[in-house]
Amino acid sequence: MDWLSGSWIEERFKNNGEPFTINLNVMRNQMKPKDPLRDKSFSFAVRIVKLYKILTQERKEFIISKQLMRSGTNPGAMVREARNAGSGKDFIHKFGIAQKETGESMYWLKLLKATNYINQEEFDSIYNDAEEILKILTSSLKTKKKNLN
């Protein structure tokens, strides 16, 4: 289960016939300044992409996996957009979308588990990441809304 790893992604897939690895720790260090939510949502998106590849290539599941791909990669993009928001209300709007998409991803993950496309270990690993991201987003939204008033 190489896609479960948060630090190294093994040479599971080939790029034009050549093996490749991604060191997420190096990628994180290149993304300065430190932003735990940005890092966690990006790592989650990478894991979602890897899971999508496994679901479509190995487990021949195409419908739910596409929904998960869309919702699971969105929070990272919304967090990035929110950091460049023109106003507090725009920031809240972007984080709100990220919050909803994270919740949707959790639904698709539960459905994949319930239909035996992913096992309990796979589910627990990635679902816990989604819960952590959702908690950070919810807390950030509450704080920002309070500070706007």
N, C-alpha and C positions, 0 to 999 in steps of 0.2 A: 504494500500500500504506500508507494512512494509519494503520492500526492498528499498524504497525511502530514508529511514532514514540513515543519515551518522554516527550517534553516537550509536544507539542501533538497533539491528536486533531482532525483536520480535520472540517469540516461534512459528514461522510459520511452521517449518518443524520438524519432529521427527527424532531422531537418535536412532535406535534400540528401538523405542517405548518411549524413554525418551525425554522430551522437553529440548531444549538447547537455550542459548542466547550467542551472541558474543558482547563484548564491544569493539568496534573499538578504542575508546580512550585509553583503557588500552593497546591494542595491539600496538598502535602508540607510547605510552610512553616507551614500551619495545624495540622499534627499534631506538636505539641511534646511532650516533648523529642525530640531527634534519635534515631532508632532505625533504622539501615540495614536490618536484616532486616524490620522492620515496613513500611518504605517500599518495599523491593524486592518483598515478597510482595503488597502492595497494588497496586503498579504491574503486577505479573504478572497478578493477578486482573482488573484493568481490561483488559489486553490479551487475556486469555482470553475475556472477555465480548465484546469487539469481534470477535475471531476467530470466536466462536460465531455472531454475527450474520451475518458474511460467509459462513460455511459453510452456514448454514441458508437465508439469503435469496438468496444469489447462486449458490452451488455445490450447493444442494439435497442436502446431506448432513445427516442428522438423528440417526443412532444414535451414531456415534463422537463427534460434536461434543457431544452431551449428556453422555456419559461424561467428556469433557475439561472441560466446564463445571463439573461436580461436583467433580472432583479438582483442577482448576486454581484454583478459588476457595477451596478449603478451607484451604490452608496459611496464608493471611493471617488467616483467622478463628482458626485454632489458635494462631498466634503471639500474636494479641491475647489470647486466653483464657489462654495460658501466662503472660503478663505479670501476670495477676491470680490466679495459681495460689495455692492455700492451703498448699501444701507443695512441697518439692523434688521429691518423687515425682510429684506432680500436674503440675508443670512438665515433667518428663521425659516423662510420658505424653502431654501435649499436643504437645510438640515431636516426639515419636516418630510421632504421627499425621500431623503436618505433613510429616515426612520421607517417610513412606510415600505420602502423597497426591502429593507432588512427584514421586516416582519413578513413580507411576502416570501422572501427566500426561506425563512424558517418554515413556512407552510409547505413549500415545495420539498424541502428536505424531509419533513415529516411524512409527506406522501410517498416519496421515494423509499423511505424506510418501511412504511406500512405495506408497500407493494413488493418488498424484497429486492429492490434494485440496489440498495446499499445495506450493508449489515450494521449491527449495533455499534461496533467500534468506529466504523467510518462515520456513522451518523453522529455519535457523541462528540467526536473530535471536531467536526466542522460546525455542528450546531452550537457547541459551547462558544466558539469564536463569534458566531452571529449574535448570541445572547450578550456577550461582552460588548460588542459594537453597539447593539441596541441600548444597553444601559448607559454607555458613554453619550450617545446621541440624545437620549431622553434627558439626562442630567444637564447636558450643555444647552438644550432647548429651554429647559426650565430656568436656568441661570440667565440666559440671554433675554428671555421674556420678562423676567423680574427686573433686570437692569434697564430695560427699555421704558418701563413704567415709572 
